[in-house]
Amino acid sequence: MAGPKREELDLMLKMAWKVPGLYGRQEAEFLYTLARRKGNLVEIGCWRGRTTIILLMAAGIWGAKVTSIDPFGKERMPKRYAKLEATAEKWIDGLTRVGLQPGTLLAMISDEARQHYDKEISLLFIDSDHSYKQVKQDLSNWTPLIKVGGYLVLHDMWFPSLKGLASAIVEWWKPEVWRFLGQVEWTVAFERIK
């Protein structure tokens, strides 16, 4: 399958940067390229919708379905972003403002959402609670749903103040099951091979 053309990437960046977000342009291109696939795309942590826009635009290429999971609320964001509080309404507004129809939203914590979701996943993007305990829980809950050939993408892998995230991933990773695809800025990706 051919990758996206420059014009396609530029359009995605233009749309995604119309809403606030903590996701870089190179990371956006990496995530978008991986998300251009059929099936179910799931994001855990959507905040104001920048990565949702990336996933929705990629999903449109092959008719994939996007499910976003986020409990919302400023309590889990750094104080410097408090004025950019995320709510489900602001998330929906950001998507509709750029002309995109929101996919399914599960406005709850990921543990609860997993009780409501049991479909096979083509791509799972995790950018939510970055604590060691919760990352381990998310990996345990969600990665069994990823199909062989599907991708796991995580944000903030080596971010200096988020040491628990990297520790949880390193402990979880089994190279005989998950092939490391690469890293762009703070985003890492794995492919399920078995």
DAURDA-V107138 format. One line per field, one symbol per residue. ss: DSSP state (H for helix, E for strand, L for the rest). Layout:
# DAURDA-V107138
ss: ???
This chain:
# DAURDA-V107138
ss: LLLLLHHHHHHHHHHHLLLLLLLLHHHHHHHHHHHLLLLEEEEELLLLLHHHHHHHHHHHHHLLEEEEELLLLHHHLLHHHHHHLLLHHHHHHHHHHLLLLLLEEELLLHHHHHLLLLLLEEEEEELLLLLHHHHHHHHHHHHHHEEEEEEEEEELLLLLLLHHHHHHHHHHLLLLLEEEEEEELLEEEEEELL
